[in-house]
Amino acid sequence: MICSGERLAKFLIARSIEAERVGTEDLEREHNRLKREFKKLLKEESLAEPEFPDYSFLHIKAELLKLRLKNCNFCERRCGVNRYESKGFCKCGVESYYASEFLHMGEEDELIPSHTIFFNRCTFACVFCQNYDIVYEDDYLVNPEEMAKIIEIRFLQGSRNVNFVGGNPDQHAHTIMEILCNVRVNIPVVWNSNMYHSEELAEVIEDVVDVWLGDFKYGRDECAEKYSKVKNYWKVVTRNFKRAYENGEILLRHLVMPNHLECCTYKIAEWVSKNIPNVKFNMMFQYRPEYLVAMYPEKWKEIARRLNREEMKRAMEIAREFNLNLV
Ligand code: SF4
């Protein structure tokens, strides 16, 4: 896995490609031109020490995302708001805020110690959110240069990767790109996401993401709409997982939910085995009723409890049936 540190992190490859300083109207064109160069370099890439120009492909990405904030389409909600003036569904403007950052020892074995940065806010609105204290607050303003220094310090303390999470990282992609422009150590980037980003965002961020730590929650759009207020979940998330499969490593997380074994767990396992076989699959049993489900258990009664033994057993049967690569 990339976190072995044997390869150069993708954001450093992107930063080694010199870019032309162009006007805003030419940013897309310059990005597309350099992306072709990036793809070639990615194939050739070795551990040799690259040179870093003052202005690079990575800087173009940061500029391009800042421009797109004027008509935000970072995720498939496609609010189209100008985030310099107002806020969309995720309630994020231009500035990014975070709740905490630390060396996380509770992630999957191959990721730890993982330098986890918990950004505030989310593009979903899950009724069972276990991080609602992070999602619905703005805690500390992110200063990209300072955060880059923190990432370097955590690297010296032993982090194997920098793990952008929340909430969700997508709505902060412009800030994350600016942070990475300032990071000087070879640290793999983990994008810990709900996988509901737009194709336009994928086009930009995929060149800096080494590991997609992606949630696959629902097997039916009805479940996604009911519990997370999102539309077209299946189409968007399967599209994004297929794309991630082509350009990085995937560690897929599926949170098994009570009464959703056949509509969600089964359908996801079946799709994964056919479309992105052998990806690392974390079948998670730690669901607990939180947030609105805990406040109004009668309204959400089918998910207002933990999993029972039969459901856990059934999830493992499904994993065996589809020969999932469980971690
Ligand atoms: S990130 Fe998504 S939810 Fe937030 S403003 Fe942009 S399109 Fe809307």
Residues whose N, C-alpha, C, O or C-beta is under 5 A from the ligand:
A	BS01	SF4	C72 N73 F74 C75 R77 R78 C79 G88 F89 C90 T123 Q171
